[in-house]
Amino acid sequence: MAIDHTISAFTKGTENILNPELITQDAAQDSLGWLTKEGKLVLAYGRNIIGNDLATNGTVQGLWFGYRINGTTIMYRKISTKIQYLKGSTWTDIITGLTAGADYSFANYSSLAGVFTYVGGIDGIWKIVNAFPENPI
């Protein structure tokens, strides 16, 4: 299929089991990079780098949004051996010395005492008060 070829409708659906050379022109090969919007397949929107990632290397093993009491979000991530949160446009370390490559899970909890994010993995469980994320318990 030519690169400048336009397909008006994917009438054959998605065919991701066949060899790519055998897929008909009016079928989608897979759904990567596509969104389903109003009954149509449209090209996915671009992605933005969040925060200053120039010094970041490695993969993210956990990403989460916590909430403050006023409803604003606070973004957390586990990368390499650290748990970080996004402070303005800078990723700030709040928990360090974790096992590299280990996956971590996050959960939100709210009560009359405030709103919290819990972080758990093979190295332990931490409670983060979302009003003061730099002081995890």
DSSP file with accessible surface (Angstrom, degrees, kcal/mol):
  #  RESIDUE AA STRUCTURE BP1 BP2  ACC     N-H-->O    O-->H-N    N-H-->O    O-->H-N    TCO  KAPPA ALPHA  PHI   PSI    X-CA   Y-CA   Z-CA
    1    1 A M              0   0  150      0, 0.0     2,-0.1     0, 0.0     0, 0.0   0.000 360.0 360.0 360.0 136.0    0.0    0.0    0.0
    2    2 A A    >   -     0   0   61      1,-0.1     3,-1.2     2,-0.1     0, 0.0  -0.356 360.0-125.6 -72.2 150.3    1.3    3.4   -0.9
    3    3 A I  T 3  S+     0   0  180      1,-0.2    -1,-0.1    -2,-0.1     0, 0.0   0.867 110.1  51.6 -66.0 -33.3    2.1    5.9    1.9
    4    4 A D  T 3  S+     0   0  137      2,-0.1     2,-0.3     0, 0.0    -1,-0.2   0.387  83.3 118.9 -88.1   9.5   -0.1    8.6    0.4
    5    5 A H    <   -     0   0   85     -3,-1.2     2,-0.5     1,-0.0     0, 0.0  -0.556  53.5-149.1 -78.2 132.6   -3.1    6.2    0.0
    6    6 A T        -     0   0  121     -2,-0.3     2,-0.6     2,-0.0    -2,-0.1  -0.884   2.4-154.9-104.7 132.5   -6.2    7.2    2.0
    7    7 A I        -     0   0   42     -2,-0.5     3,-0.1     1,-0.1    19,-0.0  -0.923   3.3-166.7-105.8 117.3   -8.6    4.6    3.3
    8    8 A S  S    S+     0   0  125     -2,-0.6     2,-0.3     1,-0.2    -1,-0.1   0.812  73.1   9.5 -76.4 -28.9  -12.1    6.1    3.7
    9    9 A A        -     0   0   47     31,-0.0     2,-1.4    18,-0.0    -1,-0.2  -0.981  60.3-137.1-152.4 138.1  -13.4    3.2    5.9
   10   10 A F    >   +     0   0   62     -2,-0.3     3,-1.2     1,-0.2    18,-0.1  -0.653  37.2 164.7 -91.0  77.0  -11.9    0.2    7.6
   11   11 A T  T 3   +     0   0   95     -2,-1.4    -1,-0.2     1,-0.2    16,-0.2   0.724  69.8  53.7 -72.6 -19.6  -14.7   -2.2    6.5
   12   12 A K  T 3  S-     0   0  116     14,-2.5    -1,-0.2     1,-0.3    15,-0.2   0.402  98.8-143.9 -94.1   0.0  -12.8   -5.3    7.3
   13   13 A G    <   -     0   0   33     -3,-1.2    15,-3.0    13,-0.4     2,-0.5  -0.395  49.3 -22.2  76.9-146.9  -12.0   -4.3   10.9
   14   14 A T  B     -a   28   0A  66     13,-0.2     2,-0.5    -2,-0.1    15,-0.2  -0.887  52.1-176.1-108.2 127.5   -8.7   -5.2   12.6
   15   15 A E        +     0   0   47     13,-2.9     8,-0.1    -2,-0.5    12,-0.1  -0.869  22.3 148.5-121.9  95.0   -6.7   -8.1   11.2
   16   16 A N        +     0   0  112     -2,-0.5    -1,-0.1     1,-0.1    13,-0.1   0.338  62.3  65.4-111.6   6.8   -3.6   -8.6   13.5
   17   17 A I  S    S+     0   0  160      2,-0.1    -1,-0.1     3,-0.0    -2,-0.1   0.784  87.3  78.8 -95.1 -31.3   -3.1  -12.3   13.2
   18   18 A L  S    S-     0   0   86      1,-0.1     5,-0.1     2,-0.1    -3,-0.0  -0.264  96.9 -87.2 -75.9 162.0   -2.2  -12.5    9.5
   19   19 A N    >>  -     0   0   85      1,-0.1     3,-2.4     3,-0.1     4,-0.6  -0.455  43.0-119.3 -60.3 134.8    1.1  -11.7    7.9
   20   20 A P  G >4 S+     0   0   73      0, 0.0     3,-0.7     0, 0.0    -1,-0.1   0.794 112.8  60.5 -54.0 -27.3    1.1   -7.9    7.2
   21   21 A E  G 34 S+     0   0  173      1,-0.2    -2,-0.0     0, 0.0    -3,-0.0   0.710 103.5  51.3 -73.3 -18.3    1.5   -8.5    3.5
   22   22 A L  G <4 S+     0   0  120     -3,-2.4     2,-0.3     2,-0.1    -1,-0.2   0.528  81.9 110.1 -96.1  -6.4   -1.8  -10.5    3.4
   23   23 A I  S << S-     0   0   27     -3,-0.7     6,-0.1    -4,-0.6     4,-0.1  -0.517  72.3-117.7 -74.7 133.0   -4.0   -7.9    5.1
   24   24 A T    >   -     0   0   59     -2,-0.3     3,-1.4     1,-0.1    -9,-0.1  -0.229  22.3-111.6 -67.9 161.2   -6.5   -6.3    2.8
   25   25 A Q  T 3  S+     0   0  111      1,-0.3    -1,-0.1     3,-0.0    -2,-0.1   0.749 114.4  54.2 -69.1 -23.7   -6.4   -2.5    2.1
   26   26 A D  T 3  S+     0   0   48    -16,-0.1   -14,-2.5     2,-0.1   -13,-0.4   0.007  95.7  85.3-102.2  32.0   -9.6   -1.8    4.0
   27   27 A A  S <  S-     0   0    9     -3,-1.4     2,-0.4   -15,-0.2   -13,-0.2  -0.955  76.2-123.8-126.9 147.5   -8.5   -3.4    7.2
   28   28 A A  B     -a   14   0A   8    -15,-3.0   -13,-2.9    -2,-0.3     3,-0.1  -0.736  11.9-147.2 -87.4 138.5   -6.5   -2.0   10.1
   29   29 A Q  S    S-     0   0   96     -2,-0.4     2,-0.3     1,-0.2    -1,-0.1   0.891  73.4 -27.4 -73.7 -41.2   -3.3   -4.0   11.0
   30   30 A D        -     0   0   55      2,-0.1    -1,-0.2    -3,-0.1   -15,-0.1  -0.930  59.1-108.1-158.2-177.5   -3.5   -3.3   14.7
   31   31 A S    >   +     0   0   72     -2,-0.3     3,-1.5    -3,-0.1     2,-0.3   0.281  68.1 127.9-106.5   8.4   -4.8   -0.6   17.0
   32   32 A L  T 3  S+     0   0  136      1,-0.3    -2,-0.1     3,-0.0     3,-0.1  -0.497  80.9  10.4 -68.6 130.4   -1.5    0.9   18.1
   33   33 A G  T 3  S+     0   0   39     -2,-0.3    11,-3.0     1,-0.3     2,-0.3   0.600 110.4 104.4  80.7  10.4   -1.4    4.7   17.6
   34   34 A W  E <   -B   43   0B  99     -3,-1.5     2,-0.3     9,-0.3    -1,-0.3  -0.923  51.3-158.1-126.4 150.1   -5.2    4.9   16.9
   35   35 A L  E     -B   42   0B  70      7,-3.0     7,-2.7    -2,-0.3     2,-0.7  -0.917  20.0-128.8-120.1 150.4   -8.2    6.0   18.9
   36   36 A T  E     +B   41   0B 118     -2,-0.3     2,-0.4     5,-0.2     5,-0.2  -0.903  37.8 170.2 -97.7 117.2  -11.8    5.0   18.4
   37   37 A K  E >   -B   40   0B  94      3,-3.1     3,-1.5    -2,-0.7    -2,-0.1  -0.981  63.3 -19.5-136.0 119.5  -13.8    8.3   18.3
   38   38 A E  T 3  S-     0   0  171     -2,-0.4    -1,-0.1     1,-0.3     3,-0.1   0.880 127.6 -49.9  53.4  43.3  -17.4    8.6   17.3
   39   39 A G  T 3  S+     0   0   78      1,-0.2     2,-0.3    -3,-0.0    -1,-0.3   0.603 121.2 100.0  76.8  10.4  -17.4    5.2   15.6
   40   40 A K  E <  S-B   37   0B 142     -3,-1.5    -3,-3.1   -31,-0.0     2,-0.5  -0.921  73.3-120.5-127.4 152.9  -14.3    6.0   13.6
   41   41 A L  E     +B   36   0B  51     -2,-0.3     2,-0.3    -5,-0.2    -5,-0.2  -0.822  37.9 178.9 -88.8 124.9  -10.6    5.2   13.9
   42   42 A V  E     -B   35   0B  47     -7,-2.7    -7,-3.0    -2,-0.5     2,-0.1  -0.943  37.0 -94.3-126.3 151.5   -8.5    8.4   14.2
   43   43 A L  E     -B   34   0B 121     -2,-0.3    -9,-0.3    -9,-0.2   -10,-0.1  -0.387  50.4-106.7 -62.8 134.4   -4.8    8.8   14.6
   44   44 A A        -     0   0   34    -11,-3.0    -1,-0.1     1,-0.1   -10,-0.0  -0.293  36.2-107.8 -63.2 148.3   -3.8    9.2   18.2
   45   45 A Y        -     0   0  148      1,-0.1    -1,-0.1    -3,-0.1   -12,-0.0  -0.238  42.8 -88.6 -70.5 166.7   -2.8   12.6   19.5
   46   46 A G        -     0   0   76      1,-0.1     2,-0.3    -2,-0.0    -1,-0.1  -0.033  38.4-119.1 -69.9 176.6    0.8   13.4   20.3
   47   47 A R        -     0   0  229      2,-0.0     2,-0.4     0, 0.0    -1,-0.1  -0.907  17.2-145.7-119.8 150.2    2.4   12.9   23.6
   48   48 A N        -     0   0  152     -2,-0.3     2,-0.4     2,-0.0     0, 0.0  -0.899  17.6-122.5-115.2 143.4    4.0   15.5   25.9
   49   49 A I        -     0   0  135     -2,-0.4     2,-0.6     1,-0.0     4,-0.0  -0.697  29.5-144.9 -78.6 130.2    7.0   15.1   28.2
   50   50 A I        -     0   0   76     -2,-0.4    39,-0.1     2,-0.0    -1,-0.0  -0.882  58.6 -11.5-103.1 124.0    5.9   16.0   31.7
   51   51 A G  S    S-     0   0   23     -2,-0.6     2,-1.1    37,-0.1    39,-0.2  -0.100 107.8 -45.0  80.7 176.5    8.4   17.7   33.9
   52   52 A N        +     0   0   89     37,-2.2    39,-0.4     1,-0.1     3,-0.4  -0.710  61.8 168.5 -83.4  99.7   12.1   18.2   33.2
   53   53 A D    >   +     0   0   53     -2,-1.1     3,-1.0     1,-0.2    -1,-0.1   0.176  41.9 107.4-100.9  17.6   13.1   14.8   32.0
   54   54 A L  T 3  S+     0   0  164      1,-0.2    -1,-0.2     3,-0.0    -2,-0.0   0.861  86.6  40.5 -65.6 -31.7   16.6   15.7   30.7
   55   55 A A  T 3  S+     0   0   98     -3,-0.4     2,-0.4     2,-0.0    -1,-0.2   0.402  94.5 107.5 -96.6   3.7   18.3   13.9   33.7
   56   56 A T    <   +     0   0   45     -3,-1.0     2,-0.3     2,-0.0    -3,-0.0  -0.652  39.1 169.4 -87.8 134.7   16.0   10.9   33.7
   57   57 A N        +     0   0  127     -2,-0.4     2,-0.1     2,-0.1    -2,-0.0  -0.985  41.1  36.3-137.6 152.6   17.1    7.5   32.5
   58   58 A G  S    S-     0   0   64     -2,-0.3     2,-0.3    21,-0.1    -2,-0.0  -0.443  87.2 -59.9 101.2-178.5   15.3    4.2   32.8
   59   59 A T        -     0   0   99     -2,-0.1    21,-0.9     2,-0.0     2,-0.6  -0.699  43.7-111.9-105.6 158.6   11.7    3.1   32.7
   60   60 A V  E     -C   79   0C  69     -2,-0.3    19,-0.2    19,-0.2     3,-0.1  -0.772  25.3-174.6 -89.1 122.4    8.8    4.2   34.9
   61   61 A Q  E    S+     0   0C  28     17,-2.6    43,-1.3    -2,-0.6     2,-0.3   0.374  72.2  15.0 -98.9   3.5    7.6    1.2   37.0
   62   62 A G  E     -C   78   0C  13     16,-0.9    16,-2.4    41,-0.2     2,-0.3  -0.853  59.0-176.3-173.2 137.5    4.6    3.1   38.4
   63   63 A L  E     +C   77   0C  95     -2,-0.3     2,-0.3    14,-0.2    14,-0.2  -0.994  16.7 163.2-142.0 135.0    2.7    6.3   37.6
   64   64 A W  E     -C   76   0C  86     12,-2.5    12,-3.2    -2,-0.3     2,-0.5  -0.998  32.1-136.3-155.2 150.3   -0.2    7.7   39.7
   65   65 A F  E     -C   75   0C  91     -2,-0.3    10,-0.2    10,-0.2     2,-0.2  -0.959  23.0-172.0-110.2 120.7   -2.3   10.8   40.3
   66   66 A G  E     -C   74   0C   0      8,-3.4     8,-2.4    -2,-0.5     2,-0.4  -0.573  16.8-129.8 -97.4 171.3   -3.1   11.7   43.9
   67   67 A Y  E     -C   73   0C 114      6,-0.2     6,-0.2    -2,-0.2    63,-0.2  -0.966   6.0-141.2-128.7 141.2   -5.5   14.4   44.9
   68   68 A R    >   -     0   0   82      4,-2.8     3,-2.2    -2,-0.4    48,-0.1  -0.484  39.5 -98.0 -89.4 169.6   -5.2   17.3   47.3
   69   69 A I  T 3  S+     0   0  141      1,-0.3    -1,-0.1    -2,-0.2    45,-0.0   0.814 124.8  54.3 -61.2 -28.3   -8.1   18.4   49.6
   70   70 A N  T 3  S-     0   0  117      2,-0.1    -1,-0.3     1,-0.0     3,-0.1   0.430 122.0-105.2 -87.1   2.0   -9.0   21.2   47.1
   71   71 A G  S <  S+     0   0   50     -3,-2.2    -2,-0.1     1,-0.3     2,-0.1   0.317  74.9 136.1  95.8  -8.7   -9.2   18.6   44.2
   72   72 A T        -     0   0   64      1,-0.1    -4,-2.8    -5,-0.1    -1,-0.3  -0.400  52.7-119.1 -70.7 151.6   -6.0   19.5   42.4
   73   73 A T  E     -C   67   0C  75     -6,-0.2     2,-0.4    -3,-0.1    -6,-0.2  -0.589  19.1-161.4 -92.7 154.9   -3.9   16.6   41.2
   74   74 A I  E     -C   66   0C   5     -8,-2.4    -8,-3.4    -2,-0.2     2,-0.4  -0.999  17.2-138.7-133.5 128.7   -0.4   15.6   42.2
   75   75 A M  E     -C   65   0C  16     -2,-0.4    11,-2.2    11,-0.3     2,-0.3  -0.791  20.0-176.1 -98.6 130.5    1.5   13.3   40.0
   76   76 A Y  E     +CD  64  85C   0    -12,-3.2   -12,-2.5    -2,-0.4     2,-0.3  -0.875   2.9 177.2-117.6 154.6    3.7   10.5   41.5
   77   77 A R  E     -CD  63  84C   7      7,-2.3     7,-3.0    -2,-0.3     2,-0.5  -0.990  25.4-138.7-152.1 154.9    6.0    8.0   39.7
   78   78 A K  E     +CD  62  83C   0    -16,-2.4   -17,-2.6    -2,-0.3   -16,-0.9  -0.977  33.0 166.7-111.1 120.9    8.4    5.2   40.6
   79   79 A I  E >   -CD  60  82C   5      3,-2.4     3,-2.5    -2,-0.5     2,-0.2  -1.000  57.7 -35.6-138.3 133.6   11.5    5.3   38.4
   80   80 A S  T 3  S-     0   0   43    -21,-0.9    21,-0.5    -2,-0.4    22,-0.3  -0.305 126.8 -23.1  56.9-112.4   14.8    3.5   38.9
   81   81 A T  T 3  S+     0   0   46     -2,-0.2    17,-2.3    19,-0.1    16,-0.4   0.075 122.3  80.0-115.4  24.1   15.3    3.4   42.7
   82   82 A K  E <   -D   79   0C  62     -3,-2.5    -3,-2.4    14,-0.2     2,-0.5  -0.946  62.2-142.9-135.7 150.8   13.1    6.4   43.6
   83   83 A I  E     -DE  78  95C   0     12,-2.7    11,-3.0    -2,-0.3    12,-1.7  -0.953  36.2-179.8-103.0 131.0    9.6    7.5   44.2
   84   84 A Q  E     -DE  77  93C  11     -7,-3.0    -7,-2.3    -2,-0.5     2,-0.3  -0.883  19.1-153.8-128.8 159.9    9.2   11.1   42.9
   85   85 A Y  E     -DE  76  92C  11      7,-2.0     7,-3.0    -2,-0.3     2,-0.8  -0.949  30.1-107.6-130.9 156.1    6.4   13.7   42.6
   86   86 A L  E     - E   0  91C  38    -11,-2.2     2,-0.7    -2,-0.3   -11,-0.3  -0.740  33.1-176.4 -87.5 110.4    6.0   16.5   40.1
   87   87 A K  E >   - E   0  90C 108      3,-3.0     3,-2.0    -2,-0.8     2,-0.7  -0.912  68.9 -48.8-108.0 101.8    6.7   19.8   41.9
   88   88 A G  T 3  S-     0   0   74     -2,-0.7   -37,-0.1     1,-0.3    -2,-0.0  -0.594 122.2 -28.5  69.6-111.8    6.1   22.5   39.3
   89   89 A S  T 3  S+     0   0   81     -2,-0.7   -37,-2.2   -38,-0.1     2,-0.4   0.202 123.1  90.3-117.4  15.0    8.0   21.2   36.3
   90   90 A T  E <  S-E   87   0C  74     -3,-2.0    -3,-3.0   -39,-0.2     2,-0.6  -0.939  72.7-131.0-117.8 132.6   10.7   19.3   38.3
   91   91 A W  E     -E   86   0C  24     -2,-0.4     2,-0.5   -39,-0.4    -5,-0.2  -0.706  29.9-159.6 -78.4 121.3   10.5   15.6   39.4
   92   92 A T  E     -E   85   0C  34     -7,-3.0    -7,-2.0    -2,-0.6     2,-0.2  -0.901  14.3-124.8-110.4 128.7   11.4   15.7   43.1
   93   93 A D  E     +E   84   0C  72     -2,-0.5    -9,-0.2    -9,-0.2     3,-0.1  -0.510  36.5 161.0 -70.4 133.6   12.7   12.6   45.0
   94   94 A I  E    S+     0   0C  22    -11,-3.0     2,-0.4     1,-0.4   -10,-0.2   0.595  70.0  29.2-123.2 -27.8   10.7   11.7   48.1
   95   95 A I  E    S+E   83   0C  10    -12,-1.7   -12,-2.7    40,-0.1    -1,-0.4  -0.995  73.1 175.0-132.6 128.5   11.6    8.0   48.7
   96   96 A T        +     0   0   92     -2,-0.4   -14,-0.2   -14,-0.2   -12,-0.0  -0.779  48.2  54.3-127.2 171.0   15.0    6.6   47.6
   97   97 A G        +     0   0   68    -16,-0.4   -15,-0.2    -2,-0.3    -1,-0.1   0.709  69.8 148.7  80.7  22.1   17.0    3.4   47.9
   98   98 A L        -     0   0   11    -17,-2.3     2,-0.3    -3,-0.2    -1,-0.2  -0.374  58.9 -82.3 -83.9 167.0   14.3    1.2   46.4
   99   99 A T    >   -     0   0   58     -2,-0.1     3,-1.4     1,-0.1    -1,-0.1  -0.532  49.3-120.3 -70.5 124.9   15.0   -2.0   44.4
  100  100 A A  T 3  S+     0   0   66     -2,-0.3   -19,-0.1     1,-0.2     3,-0.1  -0.404  93.7  16.0 -66.4 138.4   15.7   -1.1   40.8
  101  101 A G  T 3  S+     0   0   53    -21,-0.5     2,-0.3     1,-0.3    -1,-0.2   0.386  91.2 133.7  82.1  -4.1   13.3   -2.6   38.2
  102  102 A A    <   -     0   0   13     -3,-1.4    -1,-0.3   -22,-0.3     2,-0.2  -0.602  55.3-125.1 -82.0 138.1   10.6   -3.4   40.8
  103  103 A D        -     0   0  124     -2,-0.3    19,-0.4    -3,-0.1     2,-0.3  -0.572  25.9-162.5 -79.5 145.0    7.0   -2.5   40.1
  104  104 A Y        -     0   0   14    -43,-1.3     2,-0.3    -2,-0.2    17,-0.2  -0.947   5.4-146.5-127.8 148.3    5.2   -0.4   42.6
  105  105 A S  E     -F  120   0D  82     15,-2.6    15,-2.6    -2,-0.3     2,-0.3  -0.851   8.8-156.1-115.7 153.8    1.5    0.2   43.1
  106  106 A F  E     -F  119   0D  17     -2,-0.3     2,-0.3    13,-0.2    13,-0.2  -0.919   9.4-178.2-126.2 151.3   -0.3    3.3   44.3
  107  107 A A  E     -F  118   0D  50     11,-2.0    11,-3.4    -2,-0.3     2,-0.3  -0.989  19.1-134.4-149.8 142.5   -3.7    3.9   45.9
  108  108 A N  E     +F  117   0D  61     -2,-0.3     2,-0.3     9,-0.2     9,-0.2  -0.721  21.9 179.9 -95.7 148.2   -5.6    6.9   47.0
  109  109 A Y  E     -F  116   0D 124      7,-2.5     7,-3.5    -2,-0.3     2,-0.4  -0.990   4.0-172.1-146.6 136.7   -7.4    7.2   50.4
  110  110 A S  E     +F  115   0D  84     -2,-0.3     2,-0.3     5,-0.2     5,-0.2  -0.985  14.7 149.4-132.4 146.1   -9.3   10.1   51.9
  111  111 A S  E >   -F  114   0D  49      3,-2.5     3,-1.4    -2,-0.4    -2,-0.0  -0.867  64.6 -77.4-152.4-175.3  -10.8   10.6   55.4
  112  112 A L  T 3  S+     0   0  189     -2,-0.3     3,-0.1     1,-0.3    -2,-0.0   0.759 127.1  62.1 -65.1 -21.0  -11.6   13.4   57.8
  113  113 A A  T 3  S-     0   0   85      1,-0.3     2,-0.3     0, 0.0    -1,-0.3   0.640 120.4 -89.7 -78.7 -15.4   -7.8   13.5   58.5
  114  114 A G  E <   -F  111   0D  16     -3,-1.4    -3,-2.5     2,-0.0     2,-0.4  -0.896  50.0 -54.9 139.8-167.9   -7.0   14.4   54.9
  115  115 A V  E     -F  110   0D  25     -2,-0.3    15,-1.8    -5,-0.2    16,-0.4  -0.931  51.7-179.3-116.4 137.6   -6.1   12.8   51.6
  116  116 A F  E     -FG 109 129D  12     -7,-3.5    -7,-2.5    -2,-0.4     2,-0.4  -0.905  23.3-145.7-134.4 157.8   -3.3   10.3   51.2
  117  117 A T  E     -FG 108 128D   0     11,-2.4    11,-2.8    -2,-0.3     2,-0.4  -0.999  17.8-152.3-123.6 128.0   -1.6    8.2   48.6
  118  118 A Y  E     -FG 107 127D  78    -11,-3.4   -11,-2.0    -2,-0.4     2,-0.4  -0.847   7.6-164.7 -99.6 137.3   -0.2    4.8   49.6
  119  119 A V  E     +FG 106 126D   1      7,-2.5     7,-2.8    -2,-0.4     2,-0.4  -0.985  11.7 178.7-122.4 129.0    2.7    3.4   47.7
  120  120 A G  E     +FG 105 125D  14    -15,-2.6   -15,-2.6    -2,-0.4     2,-0.3  -0.983  13.8 129.4-137.0 146.2    3.6   -0.3   48.0
  121  121 A G  E >  S- G   0 124D  30      3,-1.9     3,-1.5    -2,-0.4   -17,-0.1  -0.908  71.3 -60.0-166.3-165.6    6.2   -2.6   46.6
  122  122 A I  T 3  S+     0   0  125    -19,-0.4     3,-0.1    -2,-0.3   -18,-0.1   0.699 127.6  56.0 -69.5 -15.6    8.8   -5.2   47.6
  123  123 A D  T 3  S-     0   0   64      1,-0.3     2,-0.3   -24,-0.1    -1,-0.3   0.508 119.9 -81.1 -94.0  -5.8   10.6   -2.7   49.8
  124  124 A G  E <   -G  121   0D  29     -3,-1.5    -3,-1.9     2,-0.0     2,-0.4  -0.861  45.5 -71.5 140.2-173.3    7.7   -1.7   51.9
  125  125 A I  E     -G  120   0D 131     -2,-0.3     2,-0.4    -5,-0.2    -5,-0.2  -0.984  38.5-167.6-125.1 135.4    4.6    0.5   52.1
  126  126 A W  E     -G  119   0D  55     -7,-2.8    -7,-2.5    -2,-0.4     2,-0.5  -0.944  13.5-146.5-124.9 145.7    4.6    4.3   52.5
  127  127 A K  E     -G  118   0D  65     10,-2.8    10,-3.4    -2,-0.4     2,-0.5  -0.949  16.3-164.3-109.0 123.9    1.8    6.7   53.3
  128  128 A I  E     -G  117   0D   0    -11,-2.8   -11,-2.4    -2,-0.5     2,-0.7  -0.947  15.0-142.5-113.2 121.7    2.2   10.1   51.6
  129  129 A V  E >   -G  116   0D  37     -2,-0.5     3,-1.4     3,-0.4     6,-0.2  -0.755  14.7-146.9 -78.3 115.8    0.1   13.0   52.8
  130  130 A N  T 3  S+     0   0    1    -15,-1.8    -1,-0.2    -2,-0.7   -14,-0.1   0.738  95.6  60.1 -64.5 -20.0   -0.8   14.7   49.6
  131  131 A A  T 3  S+     0   0   56    -16,-0.4    -1,-0.3     1,-0.3   -15,-0.1   0.812 122.7  22.4 -72.2 -29.5   -0.6   18.2   51.2
  132  132 A F  S X  S+     0   0  139     -3,-1.4     3,-1.7     1,-0.1    -3,-0.4  -0.588  71.9 167.4-135.0  71.7    3.0   17.6   52.1
  133  133 A P  T 3   +     0   0    5      0, 0.0    -1,-0.1     0, 0.0    -3,-0.1   0.703  68.0  71.7 -66.3 -15.6    4.4   14.9   49.7
  134  134 A E  T 3  S+     0   0   84      1,-0.2    -4,-0.1    -5,-0.1    -6,-0.0   0.529  93.5  58.7 -79.5  -0.7    8.0   15.5   50.6
  135  135 A N  S <  S+     0   0  118     -3,-1.7    -6,-0.3    -6,-0.2    -1,-0.2  -0.565  73.3 179.9-125.9  69.0    7.5   13.8   54.1
  136  136 A P              0   0   37      0, 0.0    -8,-0.2     0, 0.0    -2,-0.0  -0.332 360.0 360.0 -70.5 153.7    6.3   10.3   53.4
  137  137 A I              0   0  125    -10,-3.4   -10,-2.8    -2,-0.0    -2,-0.0  -0.902 360.0 360.0-106.5 360.0    5.5    8.0   56.4
